Every structure is written in C-alpha cells, then in structure tokens.
Amino acid sequence: MHTLFSLRRPRMMLAAALAAASMLTGCASLFQPPVAPGEAEEQVLARLGPPTNVYQDGNTRLFEYGAGAFGQYQYMARIGPDHRLVSYEQVWTIENFRAIRVGQDTKEDVLRRVGRPTEITRYARIPYEAWNYGFKESGVWNSQMTVYFTDQGIVQKVENGPDPRFDDSRFPF
C-alpha cells in the first residue's frame, strides 16, 4: 500500500539532491578570489563594482570595498601605475592593526592601511577622536579595534577589545 508520502518521497529526495548540487557548485566560486593580480582595472571594477573609497598611495591607488554597518571584513584592491591589479586583500587583520604606529601615523596613513572605520566617536572625557573597527579577530572572535587620534590627526593609542555590536550579555532572554 502506497501512502501519499511514499509517492512524494523520491521527488523530494531528487529536489534536495539537485538543490545541494547547485549549492555546491556555487561554493566553488566562494573559495576562489574574485579578482587576480594582473587583471586590468576595468575588469576589477566590472567584477567588484565601484569602490567605497579610493586612496592614493605613492604611485598606486587603493580601492576600498567597505564592510558596511555590521561587516567584519574590509578589502582593498591595489591598482598599479599600469592600471593593473597588484593585490587584493582583506585588510582588517590583527597584523595590519598592530602595524599602526602610535605617535607617528596620521589619519591618512590609517585609511591607507585599513580603510575607513565602522564608526567614528568623539569622547567628552578624553580629548581624542576614536575610530572603531569591528572585525573578526583570527577568524573567530568578534573584536573591535579602536584607533585614537589627537586633534592634530596623529595616532595616540590603539586598543583592542570585544565588539559591543555582538555582545550577547545585553539581551538577558
């Protein structure tokens, strides 16, 4: 005796298998970089879209691809003087934040290294402007790196801590 469920079961299994196969073919492109060094600037723009910011760095330009309000990764495409892609990398890393030099780097230096922040805050009790970068530290922890600037735009302090945007203790339920 066949029930309605047993007649639909092969069709449901086929649909699930087709869905899984199509998802896996999409995953293959996730593991490949969206652009490769040597590609023309026009190809980079066609594949990645317009950058959120462009910074001049010597004879190269940096195309920033912003993370958005809750993003934890930010990418920079370095375009050489020959209008070809030199590199494409995720810049919100602990190594890049540690390379920020206290007492030496300016806002422009920080923008060229890690791009624009998630949030800019001016604190009343301390005379600094704070740039907050919410990032995924070591690919695991929801962290926030804060870079403090003097009124002259020089880095005064760099501080790492948990990202309050992802703090579960605020919600007791």
Secondary structure, DSSP 4 states (H G I P E B T S, - for coil): ---HHHHHHHHHHHHHHHHHHHHHHHHHHHTS-SS-TT-BHHHHHHHH-S-SEEEEETTEEEEEE---TT----EEEEE-TTSBEEEEEE--SHHHHHT--TTT-BHHHHHHHH-S-SEEEE-SSSS-EEEEEEEEETTTEEEEEEEEE-TTSBEEEEEEEE-GGG-GGG---
